[in-house]
Amino acid sequence: MTTPLLNLDTQHQDMVHDAKLDYYAKRLATCSSDRLIKIYDILEDRNYQLAADIQAHDGPVWQVDWAHPKFGVVLASCSYDGKVIIHMESSPGQWRQIYVYQEMSSSVNSVAWAPHEYNLCLACCSSDGKVAVLTHNQNDTWSATLFPEFCPLGVNAVSWAPFGSPNPDSAGTAKRLATASCDNM
């Protein structure tokens, strides 16, 4: 049986939908129906300290995900407002938006960073049935590959296969995504 190392009062004003530790388990991001993302520093003495409140969305925030630390301190979030926002910590406790994707026509339900070997690449999915992959380019811009009408009943979750996963259709490896949809598929 596992026992909690730390009980954390998030001080959110509504239901908490997600909580993610960063790569080193030194920071925790939480998100809530109160439209806030909260960042906590996890301290050595089994304590924590609120490091930042991020108010970027216009609706409940469903999920957050940390990028690999080789890209800096980068956090993605998705919301009922139809947006995916990529945040970067510019100095301790100071966060700025580095990209906003708003091509979904309804709630964005899930975000997941690709394995770092694929560089800075984020998958997201929405209730309108779309899946998108957002890729950071060398010229510091972002590009999006949209898979429209992936599932007409909506897509609830997205996840990446590990780097180097075999490609069942040919020799070699490929980027692979798994999704969960409202059509029981």
Disulfide bonds with the S-S distance in Angstrom:
none
